[in-house]
Amino acid sequence: MQSMNSFAPQTLGRWVGWSMLATLIIGISSAFLVAEGIDINLSADVEATAQNMLAAEQRLRGKAYIAALTFALDGLVSIGLFMLLRKSGQLLAAWSLLLSVTAAILSLLGAVFALNAAEIAGDPAYQNITNEAQRLMLSGLQATSSYTSFHLGLVLSSFAMAGYFFLFLKSALIPRIIAGWGLLASLFVGLTIVARDFVPVLGHETITAAFMISNIIAIIATGVYLSVRGVRGSSETPTA
């Protein structure tokens, strides 16, 4: 009979993998089916986004509920990765957990801003105490706040994942090629978002697409491996 010590990491690894894939699928589906036109993170046009938000109360509420769901999934992933990797480096694992939880809270703020925008769009009180221009300004403030919380959360989560991938690389619990790619992709995302405030050319659409694609590849590869195989046991020989 398989001991609990050997079985638990495999089960935990699969839960982490499934949660990573679920988060990615839900996020991409939401971007195309729910948040299109009302998510400032998908568009650089604040005015157009704010205007669309004023006519999209139900979609804003849906966006907020989906954000709350992904917050829960992110929490499962973060705690699961910490439990899997703490033996490989407790300080770095704890640091990554702290960053990832902070990032998840910041993403949850996006849900709050979406609910605020839904109230501005649908509550008759806002129509009675404000004119159209003022409501547009309030909606734009919610969009701008969401943009700030999302990108700060993305930077923190990227550095948290870099820490986790470094520990995966060190422990060989997943193939080193996946861990190495994940480490490079996570650093690429976090460093580029920070650096583009100082080097505007890094904000070009091509570079943004490059780091998004590299990060998606890392998440899919890690999620699929963990969900199918779990983590490697100590008896397995590490390979690329």
Contacts in CASP RR format, 6 or more apart in sequence:
PFRMAT RR
TARGET T0000
AUTHOR 0000-0000-0000
METHOD contacts of the structure
MODEL  1
MQSMNSFAPQTLGRWVGWSMLATLIIGISSAFLVAEGIDINLSADVEATA
QNMLAAEQRLRGKAYIAALTFALDGLVSIGLFMLLRKSGQLLAAWSLLLS
VTAAILSLLGAVFALNAAEIAGDPAYQNITNEAQRLMLSGLQATSSYTSF
HLGLVLSSFAMAGYFFLFLKSALIPRIIAGWGLLASLFVGLTIVARDFVP
VLGHETITAAFMISNIIAIIATGVYLSVRGVRGSSETPTA
6 233 0 8 1.000
9 84 0 8 1.000
9 230 0 8 1.000
9 231 0 8 1.000
9 233 0 8 1.000
10 230 0 8 1.000
10 231 0 8 1.000
12 80 0 8 1.000
12 83 0 8 1.000
12 84 0 8 1.000
12 231 0 8 1.000
13 80 0 8 1.000
13 84 0 8 1.000
13 226 0 8 1.000
13 227 0 8 1.000
13 230 0 8 1.000
13 231 0 8 1.000
14 226 0 8 1.000
14 227 0 8 1.000
14 228 0 8 1.000
14 230 0 8 1.000
15 76 0 8 1.000
15 80 0 8 1.000
16 76 0 8 1.000
16 77 0 8 1.000
16 80 0 8 1.000
16 81 0 8 1.000
16 84 0 8 1.000
16 223 0 8 1.000
16 226 0 8 1.000
17 77 0 8 1.000
17 222 0 8 1.000
17 223 0 8 1.000
17 224 0 8 1.000
17 225 0 8 1.000
17 226 0 8 1.000
17 227 0 8 1.000
17 230 0 8 1.000
18 223 0 8 1.000
18 226 0 8 1.000
18 227 0 8 1.000
19 73 0 8 1.000
19 76 0 8 1.000
19 77 0 8 1.000
20 77 0 8 1.000
20 219 0 8 1.000
20 222 0 8 1.000
20 223 0 8 1.000
20 226 0 8 1.000
20 227 0 8 1.000
21 219 0 8 1.000
21 220 0 8 1.000
21 223 0 8 1.000
21 224 0 8 1.000
21 227 0 8 1.000
22 73 0 8 1.000
23 70 0 8 1.000
23 73 0 8 1.000
23 74 0 8 1.000
23 77 0 8 1.000
24 216 0 8 1.000
24 219 0 8 1.000
24 220 0 8 1.000
26 66 0 8 1.000
26 69 0 8 1.000
26 70 0 8 1.000
26 73 0 8 1.000
27 66 0 8 1.000
27 70 0 8 1.000
30 63 0 8 1.000
30 66 0 8 1.000
31 39 0 8 1.000
31 42 0 8 1.000
34 59 0 8 1.000
34 62 0 8 1.000
34 63 0 8 1.000
34 66 0 8 1.000
35 42 0 8 1.000
35 59 0 8 1.000
35 63 0 8 1.000
36 42 0 8 1.000
37 43 0 8 1.000
37 48 0 8 1.000
37 49 0 8 1.000
37 52 0 8 1.000
37 56 0 8 1.000
38 49 0 8 1.000
38 52 0 8 1.000
38 53 0 8 1.000
38 56 0 8 1.000
38 59 0 8 1.000
38 60 0 8 1.000
38 63 0 8 1.000
38 117 0 8 1.000
39 49 0 8 1.000
39 63 0 8 1.000
39 146 0 8 1.000
40 46 0 8 1.000
40 49 0 8 1.000
40 143 0 8 1.000
40 144 0 8 1.000
40 146 0 8 1.000
40 147 0 8 1.000
41 146 0 8 1.000
41 147 0 8 1.000
41 150 0 8 1.000
41 151 0 8 1.000
43 49 0 8 1.000
46 140 0 8 1.000
46 143 0 8 1.000
46 144 0 8 1.000
47 136 0 8 1.000
47 140 0 8 1.000
49 140 0 8 1.000
49 143 0 8 1.000
50 136 0 8 1.000
50 137 0 8 1.000
50 139 0 8 1.000
50 140 0 8 1.000
50 142 0 8 1.000
50 143 0 8 1.000
51 136 0 8 1.000
51 139 0 8 1.000
53 60 0 8 1.000
53 117 0 8 1.000
53 120 0 8 1.000
53 121 0 8 1.000
53 139 0 8 1.000
53 140 0 8 1.000
53 142 0 8 1.000
53 143 0 8 1.000
54 120 0 8 1.000
54 121 0 8 1.000
54 135 0 8 1.000
54 136 0 8 1.000
54 139 0 8 1.000
55 121 0 8 1.000
56 121 0 8 1.000
57 118 0 8 1.000
57 121 0 8 1.000
57 122 0 8 1.000
58 118 0 8 1.000
60 114 0 8 1.000
60 115 0 8 1.000
60 117 0 8 1.000
60 118 0 8 1.000
60 121 0 8 1.000
61 114 0 8 1.000
61 115 0 8 1.000
61 118 0 8 1.000
62 114 0 8 1.000
63 111 0 8 1.000
63 114 0 8 1.000
64 110 0 8 1.000
64 111 0 8 1.000
64 112 0 8 1.000
64 114 0 8 1.000
64 115 0 8 1.000
64 118 0 8 1.000
65 111 0 8 1.000
67 107 0 8 1.000
67 108 0 8 1.000
67 110 0 8 1.000
67 111 0 8 1.000
67 114 0 8 1.000
68 108 0 8 1.000
68 111 0 8 1.000
70 107 0 8 1.000
71 104 0 8 1.000
71 105 0 8 1.000
71 107 0 8 1.000
71 108 0 8 1.000
71 111 0 8 1.000
74 100 0 8 1.000
74 103 0 8 1.000
74 104 0 8 1.000
74 107 0 8 1.000
74 157 0 8 1.000
75 100 0 8 1.000
75 101 0 8 1.000
75 104 0 8 1.000
77 100 0 8 1.000
78 96 0 8 1.000
78 97 0 8 1.000
78 100 0 8 1.000
78 101 0 8 1.000
78 104 0 8 1.000
78 160 0 8 1.000
79 97 0 8 1.000
81 93 0 8 1.000
81 96 0 8 1.000
81 97 0 8 1.000
81 100 0 8 1.000
81 164 0 8 1.000
82 93 0 8 1.000
82 94 0 8 1.000
82 96 0 8 1.000
82 97 0 8 1.000
84 173 0 8 1.000
84 231 0 8 1.000
85 93 0 8 1.000
85 96 0 8 1.000
85 164 0 8 1.000
85 167 0 8 1.000
85 168 0 8 1.000
85 171 0 8 1.000
85 173 0 8 1.000
86 93 0 8 1.000
86 94 0 8 1.000
87 171 0 8 1.000
88 167 0 8 1.000
88 170 0 8 1.000
88 171 0 8 1.000
88 173 0 8 1.000
89 167 0 8 1.000
89 170 0 8 1.000
92 163 0 8 1.000
92 166 0 8 1.000
92 167 0 8 1.000
93 164 0 8 1.000
93 167 0 8 1.000
95 160 0 8 1.000
95 163 0 8 1.000
96 159 0 8 1.000
96 160 0 8 1.000
96 161 0 8 1.000
96 162 0 8 1.000
96 163 0 8 1.000
96 164 0 8 1.000
96 167 0 8 1.000
97 160 0 8 1.000
98 160 0 8 1.000
99 156 0 8 1.000
99 157 0 8 1.000
99 159 0 8 1.000
99 160 0 8 1.000
100 156 0 8 1.000
100 157 0 8 1.000
100 160 0 8 1.000
100 161 0 8 1.000
102 153 0 8 1.000
102 156 0 8 1.000
103 152 0 8 1.000
103 153 0 8 1.000
103 154 0 8 1.000
103 155 0 8 1.000
103 156 0 8 1.000
103 157 0 8 1.000
103 160 0 8 1.000
104 157 0 8 1.000
106 149 0 8 1.000
106 150 0 8 1.000
106 152 0 8 1.000
106 153 0 8 1.000
106 156 0 8 1.000
107 149 0 8 1.000
107 150 0 8 1.000
107 153 0 8 1.000
107 157 0 8 1.000
109 145 0 8 1.000
109 146 0 8 1.000
109 149 0 8 1.000
110 145 0 8 1.000
110 146 0 8 1.000
110 149 0 8 1.000
110 150 0 8 1.000
113 142 0 8 1.000
113 143 0 8 1.000
113 145 0 8 1.000
113 146 0 8 1.000
113 149 0 8 1.000
114 142 0 8 1.000
114 146 0 8 1.000
116 142 0 8 1.000
117 139 0 8 1.000
117 142 0 8 1.000
117 143 0 8 1.000
119 126 0 8 1.000
120 126 0 8 1.000
120 135 0 8 1.000
120 138 0 8 1.000
120 139 0 8 1.000
120 142 0 8 1.000
121 139 0 8 1.000
126 135 0 8 1.000
126 138 0 8 1.000
127 135 0 8 1.000
130 138 0 8 1.000
151 193 0 8 1.000
154 189 0 8 1.000
154 190 0 8 1.000
154 193 0 8 1.000
155 189 0 8 1.000
155 190 0 8 1.000
155 193 0 8 1.000
155 194 0 8 1.000
158 186 0 8 1.000
158 187 0 8 1.000
158 189 0 8 1.000
158 190 0 8 1.000
158 193 0 8 1.000
158 215 0 8 1.000
159 186 0 8 1.000
159 187 0 8 1.000
159 190 0 8 1.000
161 182 0 8 1.000
161 186 0 8 1.000
161 218 0 8 1.000
162 182 0 8 1.000
162 183 0 8 1.000
162 186 0 8 1.000
162 187 0 8 1.000
162 190 0 8 1.000
163 183 0 8 1.000
163 186 0 8 1.000
165 179 0 8 1.000
165 180 0 8 1.000
165 182 0 8 1.000
165 183 0 8 1.000
165 186 0 8 1.000
165 218 0 8 1.000
165 222 0 8 1.000
166 179 0 8 1.000
166 183 0 8 1.000
168 174 0 8 1.000
168 178 0 8 1.000
168 179 0 8 1.000
168 180 0 8 1.000
168 222 0 8 1.000
169 176 0 8 1.000
169 179 0 8 1.000
169 180 0 8 1.000
169 183 0 8 1.000
172 179 0 8 1.000
172 232 0 8 1.000
172 238 0 8 1.000
173 231 0 8 1.000
173 232 0 8 1.000
173 233 0 8 1.000
174 222 0 8 1.000
174 225 0 8 1.000
174 226 0 8 1.000
174 231 0 8 1.000
174 232 0 8 1.000
175 225 0 8 1.000
175 239 0 8 1.000
175 240 0 8 1.000
176 238 0 8 1.000
176 239 0 8 1.000
176 240 0 8 1.000
177 240 0 8 1.000
178 218 0 8 1.000
178 221 0 8 1.000
178 222 0 8 1.000
178 225 0 8 1.000
181 214 0 8 1.000
181 217 0 8 1.000
181 218 0 8 1.000
181 221 0 8 1.000
182 218 0 8 1.000
182 221 0 8 1.000
182 222 0 8 1.000
184 214 0 8 1.000
185 211 0 8 1.000
185 214 0 8 1.000
185 215 0 8 1.000
185 217 0 8 1.000
185 218 0 8 1.000
186 215 0 8 1.000
186 218 0 8 1.000
188 210 0 8 1.000
188 211 0 8 1.000
188 214 0 8 1.000
188 215 0 8 1.000
189 211 0 8 1.000
189 212 0 8 1.000
189 214 0 8 1.000
189 215 0 8 1.000
190 211 0 8 1.000
192 202 0 8 1.000
192 203 0 8 1.000
192 207 0 8 1.000
192 211 0 8 1.000
195 202 0 8 1.000
196 202 0 8 1.000
196 203 0 8 1.000
196 207 0 8 1.000
201 207 0 8 1.000
232 238 0 8 1.000
END
